Amino acid sequence: MAQHAKRMPWKLFLLSFLLWEGSAQDFGQTQFICTSVPKDMDLCAATMQNSGPAEDLKTTVMQLRETVLQQKETIMNQKETIRELTSKLSRCESQSGGSEPGDSKPGGGRRKEPGSKNTMGDVSRGPTDTLAQLGQTLQTLKQRLENLEQFSRNNSSAQTNSLKDLLQNKIDDMEKQVLSRVNTLEESRLGQRNETEQRGKVESTLTSLHQRITDLEKGQKDNRPPDKFQLTFPLRTNYMYAKVKKSLPEMYAFTVCMWIKSNASPGVGTPFSYAVPGQANELVLIEWGNNPMEILINDKVAKLPFLINDGKWHHICVTWTTRDGVWEAYQDGVMRGNGENLAPYHPIKPQGDLVLGQEQDTLGGGFDATQAFVGELANFNIWDKKLSAGEIYSLATCSSKAPVGNVFAWSESSIELFGGASKWTFEPCRQLN
C-alpha cells in the first residue's frame, strides 16, 4: 500500500503533462495552469469539470475575432467611399474657380476659418466612436458636395450681374445715409460755432464802442500814431487771434518784448507763437493751466519766473542766443531769471507764421481754445539780437531812447485781426492800470 501511494504522484504528473501537450496542439500558444485536486477526487472528473470555462473562453475569442474582421471590412468600405467623395469634392472645387464664399485664392483653395473642425482628421479608436465619426465625416462631405453642385448650377452671369447691381444699390443707399448724417453734424457744429463767434463779436464790438466813447471824451483824434494801440482778446476761443503779416528771418539771437495785461485763470494762455514748416513750436510763449509761463524753442522748454495774471499791465522781455542756448527773462525792467542750454546752436528758422493770441499745432492753424490768450497786448517788438539790460529798462519805463524792433515793429498796418479780436488806443506808461 505504501508503494502504491508513492507511485501515484508520478502518474498524476505524467497525466497532467499529457493533457497540457494536447491542449497546446489544439490552441497554439497557451499557458500552463496548475489546479489543485483533492486526494479523494477522481482526476478525470476534475479534468472534465475544468474544461467548461476553457470552452467558453475559446468561444468568446472566436467571436471577438469575427467582430474585428467585420469592423475592418466596414472601415475599408467607408474609406473607399471617403476617397470617392473627396475626389468629387476636389473636382467641383476646382471647377468653381474660387467663387465660393470663404475662398481666399483661385483654384478652389478654401480659407480655414478660426475654430473650424477638421473632419478629415484621425478618428477615435473605439468601434462605436469610429462608426459615428465616419458617419459625421460622410455627412459633412455630402453637404459640401451638394452645396458646390448647387452653386455651380446657379452661378450664371445674369445672376452675378443682378447680385452686383443689388450690392451697388445697397452701397449707394448707405453712402447717402452717411453723407446725410455728416451734413447734419456739420450744420449742428457750424451753428454752435457761429453762435459762439457772434457772441464774441458782440462783446468785442461793445468793448470797442466803449473805448471809442472814452477816446472821444478825452478829446483824442482818430488819426492816432500807428504804434499807439493795443489788442484785446476777451474770450478763450479757438478762432480769435491776430496774425503778423510778415514772417521772421533766420535768427541766431533774439529779444522779444511786449506790454501784457491779464487776470485769466488758470493760465493766461499763449501771447504769441511762431511756427515753421515741420515745426509748430519753433518759438512759443505760453502759460497753460497751472504751469508757470514757458518759452519754447524748437520744442525745447525753459520755465520763466513771470507773475503777470493779476489784472495789471506788465512789461516783459525774453532774450536768447543760440550759443550755449543762454536766455534771460525780464519783468517790469528787472531781470527775474536766466539760464542756458535752451536749444543751443539751433537758429530760429525763417518763412513761418507769427500769430498773437493762439498756440499753433499746425502751420497757421490747429488752435486749441484751452491754450488761447485772454487779456490785452501792446507794443510787441522783436529784435534779431540780445538787448542790454539798460535798453530793456528804457522800454519798461517808456524812455524816449527806447529802441524799436528791427525785425518786427509794433504797427497797426502790420497786423491782421480775426474772430472778433479788437484794437484801440493805448499809450504805455500813461494808461497803465
Buried (B, 14 or more C-beta within 10 A) or exposed (E): EEEEEEEEEEEEEEEBEEBEEEBEEEEEEEEEEEEEBEEEEEBEEBBEEEEEEBEEEEEEEEEEEEEEEEEEEBBEEBEEBBEEBBEBBEEBBEEBEBEBEEBEEEEBEBEEEEEEEEBEEEBEEEBEEBBEBBEEBBEBBEEBBEEBBEBBEEBEEEEEEEEEEEEEEEEEEEEEEEEEEEEEEEEEEEEEEEEBBEEBBEBBEEBBEEBBEEBEEEEBEEEBEEBBBBBBBBBBBBBBBBBBEEBBEEBBBBBBBBBBBBEBEEBBBBBBBBBBEEBBBBBBBBBBEEEEBBBBBBEBBBEBEBEBBEEEBBBBBBBBBBEEBBBBBBBBBEBBBEBEEBBBEBEBBEEBBBBBBBBBBEBBBEBBBEBBBBBBBBBBBBBBBBBEBEBBBBBBEBBEEBBEBEBBBBBBEBBEBEBBBBBBBBBBEEEBE
